[in-house]
Amino acid sequence: MSSLRLLISVLFAVVVIAACSAESAPPAMISGSDVNAITGEGLPNPNPTRIASWATLPEGREWGSTAGLDIDPTDGQVWGYERCGSGSAGGPGVNCENNPVDPVFKFDRDSGEILANFGAGIFVTPHGIYVDEEGNVWVTDFAGNEAGTKGHQVHKFSPTGELLMSLGVAGQPGSDPGSLNQPNDVIVAPDGSIFVADGHSGQGMITEGQIAEGRAAGLTGRIVKFSPSGEYIMEWGEIGTEHGQFRTPHALEFDAQGRLWVADRGNHRLEIFDQEGNYLESRYQYGRISDLFITEQAMVYAIDSESNEMRHINWRNGVRIGPVDRDVLVGFIPPWESASRPQNGVTGEGIGVDAQGNVYVAEGPASLADAGSAFTKYAVAGM
């Protein structure tokens, strides 16, 4: 048995034993133990070694923020992007439009050496990234330029950087079937169907009136399904709090059963659907989730970068780890201690896990200054 499988088995057994004596416990706390899902207290950290400034950057460039990375299924290396030196998540200032350097990178998972770098002149603000089974790299561009000629699209690249496909209308946000409006993430199903999480604005809407105004303005909170060739098939969801509604569907992932997991960040939950958009179930123990990664061992790694005393009171940032089939936690990677968020800590936005169990984190606007670079590695215990 591998060290990762053994660790997971031990962690899961501990939590199951505790949970069996806690039938009436509230969702965020396992009664009869010291485990607290809200703060992470009592949960073991399987990745205690933090390696800052792990990846390299071309000489003369400065790190920008990011929100995503992925593990290449063909060779296990790490793909990510940085926003061309921009420390923000979009809007005026430095971005990939006015600083058109190559934002998309492939890194050696051990050394951080650059193995590929491309994408100059295509993006405004990259946001989500996914690598399919053939090694093609999909990246969303969730902001538009002032000229209305670039952004609000999903781009598919070959492993060497050739642009193969684009979804959405360049620079023209919209809610109709042919358009996208702040696409957050993209993923490809085993049959080649393409799913896009669309709409970043809902997470800031905290009243029914604000939600109604957002819908009326054409803002989106939806999942859009396309054929393998990029033809629109269907969509589901709108801004809201009911199951099948979203307040910023920030990230997507498939489990081994082919179920689509959606990180519904503004509603502090993971929503699970079949590929026709039928709601199946939810998970509530992972915080205000920006991204998730499901391993071959059926473990969910979800990163909470957003919880604070104003938006998710008492919850602590960090990476929460649990099994696919139950809403319980078996591990927690704590955040950076930071004066900017003294009660919560600071954590990145994107996450990936390699075959050895090492965790890679993409540092967003809130964590870039603390991290010092766009990517941080958390090595598994004993490595």
C-alpha positions in Angstrom: 0.0 0.0 0.0 1.3 3.5 -0.9 2.1 6.0 1.9 -0.8 8.2 0.6 -3.3 5.3 0.7 -2.2 4.3 4.2 -2.4 7.9 5.4 -5.9 8.3 4.0 -7.1 5.0 5.5 -5.9 5.9 8.9 -7.3 9.4 8.8 -10.7 8.2 7.5 -10.9 5.5 10.2 -10.3 8.1 12.9 -13.1 10.3 11.7 -15.6 7.4 11.1 -15.0 6.1 14.6 -15.7 9.6 16.0 -18.7 10.1 13.8 -20.3 6.9 14.8 -20.7 8.2 18.4 -22.1 11.5 17.2 -25.5 10.8 15.5 -27.0 14.1 16.6 -24.0 16.3 16.2 -24.3 19.6 14.3 -23.0 19.5 10.8 -19.7 21.3 11.4 -18.7 19.5 14.6 -18.1 15.9 15.4 -19.4 15.4 18.9 -17.3 13.5 21.4 -14.1 14.5 19.8 -11.9 17.6 19.4 -12.5 17.8 15.7 -13.9 21.2 14.5 -14.6 21.6 10.8 -15.0 25.4 11.1 -11.5 26.0 12.5 -9.8 22.8 11.5 -8.8 22.1 15.1 -8.3 18.4 15.8 -7.8 17.5 12.1 -4.4 16.1 11.1 -2.3 18.0 8.5 -1.1 15.4 6.0 1.0 18.1 4.2 3.0 19.9 6.9 5.9 21.1 4.8 5.2 24.4 3.0 7.5 25.2 0.1 7.1 28.8 -0.8 8.3 30.3 -4.2 8.4 26.7 -5.5 7.9 27.4 -9.2 10.2 29.5 -11.4 9.4 32.5 -13.5 11.2 33.9 -16.7 13.9 36.4 -15.9 12.7 39.9 -15.7 9.0 39.1 -14.9 7.1 39.6 -11.7 4.6 37.2 -10.3 0.9 38.1 -10.8 -2.0 36.6 -9.0 -3.8 33.4 -10.1 -6.9 31.4 -9.2 -6.2 28.0 -10.8 -3.9 25.1 -11.5 -4.3 21.5 -12.5 -2.3 18.2 -12.7 -1.6 16.9 -16.2 -3.1 13.4 -16.4 -0.6 12.4 -19.1 2.6 12.9 -17.1 1.7 14.2 -13.6 3.3 17.7 -14.1 1.6 20.9 -12.9 -0.1 23.4 -15.1 -1.1 26.9 -14.0 -1.2 30.5 -15.0 -0.3 33.9 -13.6 -2.1 37.1 -14.5 0.8 38.8 -16.4 2.1 40.6 -13.3 -1.3 41.7 -12.0 -2.0 41.4 -8.3 -5.7 41.9 -8.8 -8.5 39.7 -10.0 -9.5 42.0 -13.0 -10.5 45.5 -13.6 -8.2 48.5 -14.4 -4.5 48.3 -14.0 -2.0 45.7 -15.2 -3.5 42.7 -16.9 -2.7 40.3 -19.8 -4.2 42.8 -22.3 -1.7 45.6 -21.6 1.2 43.3 -20.5 0.9 40.6 -23.1 3.4 38.1 -21.8 2.8 34.3 -21.9 0.5 33.6 -18.9 0.1 29.8 -19.1 2.8 27.6 -17.6 3.7 24.0 -17.3 6.0 23.2 -14.3 8.0 20.2 -13.3 6.3 19.1 -10.1 9.6 18.4 -8.3 11.9 21.3 -9.4 9.4 23.9 -10.5 11.3 24.3 -13.8 9.2 25.7 -16.7 8.4 23.0 -19.2 6.0 25.1 -21.4 4.9 28.7 -21.5 2.3 30.2 -23.9 -0.8 32.3 -24.4 0.4 35.8 -25.0 -2.0 38.2 -26.6 -5.1 36.0 -26.0 -6.2 36.8 -22.5 -7.3 39.7 -20.3 -7.7 37.9 -16.9 -7.3 34.1 -16.9 -9.3 32.4 -14.2 -10.0 28.7 -14.4 -7.7 26.0 -15.9 -8.2 22.3 -16.8 -6.1 19.7 -18.5 -8.0 17.0 -20.4 -7.0 13.3 -20.9 -5.1 14.2 -24.1 -3.1 16.9 -22.4 -5.0 19.8 -24.0 -5.1 22.8 -21.7 -8.4 24.7 -21.2 -8.4 28.2 -19.7 -11.2 30.7 -19.0 -10.9 34.4 -19.4 -13.4 36.0 -17.1 -12.9 39.7 -17.7 -13.2 41.8 -20.8 -11.0 44.6 -22.2 -12.2 48.2 -22.7 -12.4 47.8 -26.5 -14.9 44.9 -26.1 -12.7 42.7 -28.3 -11.3 40.2 -25.8 -12.4 38.3 -22.7 -15.5 36.4 -21.5 -14.3 33.3 -23.3 -13.0 29.8 -22.8 -9.9 28.8 -24.8 -8.6 25.3 -25.6 -4.9 24.9 -26.3 -2.8 21.9 -27.5 -0.1 20.9 -25.0 2.4 23.0 -27.1 0.2 26.1 -27.0 -1.7 26.0 -30.3 -5.1 27.6 -29.9 -7.6 24.9 -30.9 -11.1 26.3 -29.9 -12.7 29.3 -28.2 -16.2 29.4 -26.7 -18.2 32.6 -26.1 -18.1 35.9 -28.0 -14.8 37.7 -27.6 -15.2 40.8 -25.3 -19.1 40.6 -25.3 -20.5 39.2 -22.0 -24.1 37.9 -22.3 -26.5 35.4 -20.9 -27.8 33.9 -24.2 -26.7 30.4 -25.3 -23.9 31.6 -27.5 -22.3 33.9 -24.9 -20.5 33.7 -21.6 -20.4 36.2 -18.7 -17.4 36.0 -16.4 -16.7 32.3 -17.0 -14.9 31.0 -13.9 -14.0 27.4 -14.8 -14.2 24.7 -17.4 -14.0 20.9 -17.4 -14.4 18.1 -20.0 -16.4 15.0 -19.3 -15.2 11.5 -20.4 -17.5 11.7 -23.5 -16.0 15.0 -24.5 -18.8 17.2 -23.4 -17.6 20.6 -22.1 -19.0 22.2 -19.0 -18.4 25.9 -18.1 -19.1 27.5 -14.7 -20.3 31.0 -15.7 -20.9 34.1 -13.5 -18.6 35.6 -10.8 -20.9 38.4 -9.5 -23.3 36.5 -7.3 -21.0 35.9 -4.3 -21.4 39.6 -3.3 -25.3 39.5 -3.3 -26.6 39.1 0.2 -30.2 40.1 -0.1 -33.2 38.9 -2.2 -33.3 42.4 -3.7 -29.7 42.3 -4.9 -30.3 38.9 -6.4 -33.3 40.0 -8.3 -31.5 43.1 -9.6 -28.6 40.9 -10.7 -30.8 38.5 -12.6 -32.7 41.4 -14.2 -29.3 42.9 -15.3 -28.4 39.6 -17.1 -25.8 38.5 -14.6 -25.3 34.8 -14.5 -24.8 32.0 -12.0 -25.1 28.9 -14.2 -23.5 25.8 -15.7 -23.4 25.7 -19.5 -22.9 22.4 -21.3 -21.4 22.3 -24.8 -20.7 19.4 -27.3 -17.2 18.3 -27.9 -17.1 20.5 -30.9 -18.3 23.5 -28.9 -22.0 23.6 -29.8 -24.3 24.8 -27.1 -26.4 21.9 -25.6 -28.1 23.1 -22.4 -27.6 25.1 -19.2 -28.9 25.1 -15.6 -28.8 27.6 -12.7 -29.2 31.2 -12.0 -28.1 33.5 -9.2 -29.8 32.3 -6.0 -29.5 30.1 -2.9 -31.7 27.1 -3.7 -30.2 23.8 -4.9 -29.4 24.3 -8.6 -28.9 28.0 -8.1 -25.5 29.6 -7.5 -23.8 32.6 -6.0 -20.6 32.3 -8.0 -20.0 28.7 -9.3 -16.2 29.1 -8.9 -14.9 25.7 -9.8 -15.8 22.3 -11.3 -14.6 18.8 -10.8 -15.8 15.2 -11.8 -15.7 12.3 -9.4 -15.2 8.6 -10.6 -19.0 8.2 -10.9 -19.2 10.9 -13.5 -21.0 13.3 -11.1 -20.2 17.0 -11.6 -19.1 18.9 -8.4 -19.6 22.6 -8.3 -17.9 24.9 -5.8 -20.7 27.3 -5.0 -18.5 29.8 -3.3 -21.1 32.5 -2.3 -23.4 29.8 -0.8 -20.5 28.1 1.1 -21.1 24.6 -0.3 -20.3 22.0 -2.8 -23.2 21.1 -5.1 -23.3 17.7 -6.9 -25.2 17.1 -10.2 -25.5 14.5 -12.9 -24.4 15.6 -16.4 -27.9 16.6 -17.3 -28.1 19.1 -14.5 -30.2 17.1 -12.1 -29.3 18.0 -8.5 -28.1 15.0 -6.4 -26.6 16.2 -3.1 -24.4 18.8 -1.3 -21.5 19.1 1.0 -21.3 21.7 3.7 -18.1 21.1 5.7 -15.6 22.7 3.4 -16.1 26.4 3.9 -16.3 29.1 1.3 -14.7 27.1 -1.5 -12.7 28.6 -4.3 -11.5 25.3 -5.9 -11.5 21.5 -5.4 -9.6 18.5 -6.6 -10.7 14.9 -6.3 -8.0 12.2 -6.2 -8.0 8.7 -7.6 -8.4 7.6 -4.0 -11.8 9.4 -3.9 -10.6 12.1 -1.6 -11.9 15.7 -1.9 -9.4 18.5 -1.4 -11.2 21.8 -1.2 -9.5 25.2 -0.7 -11.2 27.9 1.3 -9.6 31.2 0.5 -12.5 33.6 1.2 -13.9 33.0 4.7 -13.5 36.0 7.0 -15.4 37.6 9.8 -17.6 39.6 7.4 -18.4 36.9 4.8 -18.3 33.6 6.7 -18.0 34.3 10.4 -15.7 32.1 12.5 -14.6 29.9 9.6 -10.9 29.6 9.1 -9.3 29.5 5.7 -7.4 26.4 4.6 -7.6 23.2 2.7 -10.2 20.8 4.0 -9.9 17.1 3.1 -12.7 14.5 3.1 -14.0 11.4 1.4 -16.2 11.7 -1.7 -19.0 9.6 -0.3 -19.6 11.4 3.0 -19.8 15.0 4.3 -17.0 14.5 6.9 -13.5 15.7 7.1 -10.3 13.7 7.7 -7.6 16.4 7.2 -6.9 20.1 7.2 -3.9 22.1 5.8 -3.9 25.3 7.8 -3.5 28.8 6.2 -0.7 31.3 6.4 -0.8 33.5 9.4 -1.2 37.1 8.2 -1.8 40.5 9.6 -4.2 41.1 6.7 -6.6 38.4 8.1 -5.5 37.9 11.7 -8.5 35.7 12.7 -8.7 33.6 9.6 -5.3 33.3 7.9 -4.6 33.5 4.2 -4.9 30.7 1.7 -4.7 30.5 -2.1 -7.5 29.9 -4.5 -6.6 27.0 -6.8 -5.6 23.5 -5.8 -4.1 20.3 -7.3 -2.8 17.1 -5.8 -0.2 14.8 -7.4 0.0 11.1 -7.3 2.3 11.2 -4.2 -0.2 13.3 -2.3 1.7 16.6 -2.6 -0.6 19.6 -2.7 -0.1 22.6 -5.0 -1.8 25.9 -4.4 -2.4 28.8 -6.7 -2.1 32.1 -4.8 -4.9 34.6 -5.5 -5.0 38.4 -4.9 -5.5 38.0 -1.2 -2.6 35.7 -0.7 0.0 36.6 -3.3 1.8 39.2 -1.1 2.2 36.7 1.7 3.2 33.8 -0.5 5.7 35.8 -2.6 4.9 33.9 -5.8 1.9 32.5 -7.6 2.4 28.9 -6.6 3.1 27.1 -3.3 3.7 23.5 -2.7 2.8 21.5 0.4 4.7 18.3 0.7 3.1 15.2 2.1 4.4 14.1 5.5 7.6 12.0 5.3 8.7 13.4 1.9 
